[in-house]
Structure formats: C-alpha cells, structure tokens
Amino acid sequence: MKASSTAVRSLILLAALVVGVLGVAGPAQAATYHVTGADAQGLAIQSEPHVNHVIRYVPNGTALNVSCQVNNGDQVDGRVQYGRPFRTWDRLADGTWVYDWYMDTPTVATDGYSPGIPHCDAGSLPALASGCVDWPSSKFLQTPLTSAANGGTGSVVANPHYGTDYHVNCNTTDHMNQYYAVDLGMRAGDPVLSPGGAGTVKYAGWAPSGWESCGQYIIVDHGGGWWSVVCHLSAVYVKAGQTITNDTIIGAVGATGTSEAHLHFSLMKNASITAAGGVYGGQNARPRHLYHLGCGGGYYDWISQGMQVCY
C-alpha cells in the first residue's frame, strides 16, 4: 500500500472547515507533500504522466507541491492496489508529474484518487453551456466500448466537437440537442454498450426522416428523465421495450448516416420522442464521471479532444 499521512489529512480537514465557515470556494491550491519509498536513484520528475519522459530525479524526503491528480497514467514497477494496476500520478505546481506511489499524499481510494486532492481535469473544466445540464455523478455512466475495441486495444480516441458541426443545441424545443455529444474513433463492427448502463430501450433501428444523419441508432431510458443515444450503428441487437444491463451489447459501430465509421453518443434529460422515433427537445447533458475498466479502472471526469478513452 502507498504511504498515507495523518498530518496531511488533518490539514485537509482543517482547510475544509475554514472554507465552510467563511463560505469561500476559491481555486484549489498546491499542497506540499514529500517523496518517500523511492529507490537509490530517487523519484523521477517527468514531463507527463508516462514513463520514459524523465526530466530529473529527486531523493527521498524532497518536498514537492502537488496541484492535482490523474488516475490514467502509466503503471510503474508493477504496483497494484485494489486488484488493479496502480496508475495514479500527481501533477506538480510547475506542471511536471510524479508517480503517486512514492509520495506521502493521502492513500488513494478505490476511484484512483487521494481524498482532498483535486482531479486535474476538474480544474480545467469549462463553464457549462447555457441550457445544458451535467449528467449527475450519482447516476451510472460508462464508456460505451469493450476490450474488443480497435482490434483488441480496448481504447479509442475521443473527438468531441462541442458547439460545432452537428454537435449543437442545448435545449431547443424542436431539434435534437447534441451540444455535448462525443464521437469515438472506433472500427466498424466494434461492439457497443449503453453509455448509461442498465435501462429500457425506447427506440432501436433506422432514424426517421429529419434524423437521417444518425443512421441506425438506439435510445435507452435510464430512469428519472435521463436517456442515452448512440448513432451510426452497422447493426442493432436490441429492440424497443427490451430491458438491458450494463453489459448488454446493444449494437455494433458503423458509418450509417455518415461517411466514416465511428460511434456518436449523447445524453439527454427530459427529451421527447416523435411517433416515428426521432429525439427532440429536453436538455443535452454533459458527460461526467464515465467509469472505465481498462487503463487501471476508474472514471473520466471530462472528455476532451484527442483524449484516450479506455473500455
């Protein structure tokens, strides 16, 4: 297990108490932690959270200012925690990175982050587009790919086009709102899961007139007014009214309605569906807290352009 620090935990709790009393919620500040448990060479300071990008080494006891963490970096020295490869990295105040295992930051929890340390992507999250909503972190959301994606790599490149092309509209009443829809670079035939996991299929098949750019698509109702939509499928394996689980393969990636194979998925709140099966109205939801099993497991707070997304 990686080292923890009672003193650090106490400081975090004290800081939280002060913030609560004063009503201040300013930006997260870098906190000082120390290198511990590194070998004789010391801990590598790296340019990014991946091995072989070493800038310099620092010995045990060195104080480093940690700004935030990610849990999707490389694994170092075969470290395992909670039965998964340990891939948590700390970004320092100067923008460089260190492997968290060798720091006395609070012990990493099952989500891959130390309590009290900000997630790196959370600090750079843009303001929510007017009229859109966030998918609630309390409601399950997963990456809609499997370990078979892209020839068995189990990972894809995300290509969101927030606010451009067909990825527009947050809450128009007579259009399909797709501002926060995400395109994933997948191969034709790759299996597709429901992003929102378990639910009831509302529609499955060819998109009706006016929605042709979706090709074959599937709408799943996840309860509470929350829906997920996947487009451009080459095959559909479910039917309207069917109950599915998190693990149900609902279709296969294709290029229907578009020129190049990829998966387009979007999330909706309180949308409506036409008699023919077209989605419109409601509010487009920004994907938040997408769980993944690959790359050590955990979740992505935010999907950005060019980001690697694992199954």
Sequence and secondary structure as in RCSB ss.txt:
>XXXX:A:sequence
MKASSTAVRSLILLAALVVGVLGVAGPAQAATYHVTGADAQGLAIQSEPHVNHVIRYVPNGTALNVSCQVNNGDQ
VDGRVQYGRPFRTWDRLADGTWVYDWYMDTPTVATDGYSPGIPHCDAGSLPALASGCVDWPSSKFLQTPLTSAAN
GGTGSVVANPHYGTDYHVNCNTTDHMNQYYAVDLGMRAGDPVLSPGGAGTVKYAGWAPSGWESCGQYIIVDHGGG
WWSVVCHLSAVYVKAGQTITNDTIIGAVGATGTSEAHLHFSLMKNASITAAGGVYGGQNARPRHLYHLGCGGGYY
DWISQGMQVCY
>XXXX:A:secstr
     HHHHHHHHHHHHHHHHHT       EEEEB S  TT EEEESSSSTT EEEEE TT EEEEEEEES S  
 TT EETTEE   EEEETTS EEEGGGB S    TTSS TTS BHHHHT     TT EE  TTS  B S  TTHH
HHT EEEB   TTSTT   SS SSS   TT EEE   TT EEE TT SEEEEEEEE  TT GGG EEEEEE STT
EEEEEEEEEEE   TT EE TT EEEEEB TTSSS BEEEEEEES EE TTS EESSEEEE   EEESSTTSEEE
S   TT EEE 
